[in-house]
């Protein structure tokens, strides 16, 4: 066949190599998610290890990406003064009418005194801001577990939804992996032809 059709191996072997390389990588990507239920002893990587992967990803996110201390450090940059002012205004608005109805006391509730009380309240809250933020941090650390939140979300997520999400994010990379499989298969096929030709010539 080599003497009759010397060009055939140069087409056949690289073509078969490209097909095998492409198909192998395509199948490997598909087997990340399929089959979702065990079939003939096979199951996709994510369906089989969803709980383990959820736990690992949750731990990585909590320890290296969204560590609570990193999130809470941003609270130190927050200026709560505007919020204190709004809270003081609302608190006084709710109580002033009731106080004015009380005999003797109502006569002392003047706009000037209200302004003075309001400013004193806001000043006290502003002085206490570091302590308030410290208390908030302590409460958040006790009640928010990033690891558990991420783990539970990934454990409960529908695999079809997860596959769709991964495909949207990494579609280009998956196509590149499939293309590189075809390219490498072609190169291997060409190497095989060169070896055959070398052996035949020898």
Secondary structure, DSSP 4 states (H G I P E B T S, - for coil): -TTT-TTHHHHHHHHHHHHHHHHHHHHHHHTTT--SS-BTTB--HHHHHHHHHHHHHHHHIIIIIS-HHHHHHGGGG---HHHHHHHHHHHHHHHHHHHHTSTTTGGG--HHHHHHHHHHHHHHHHHTHHHHHHHHHHHHHHH--HHHHHHHHHHHS-HHHHHHHHHHHHHHHHHHHHHHHHHHHHHHHHHHHHHHHHHHH-
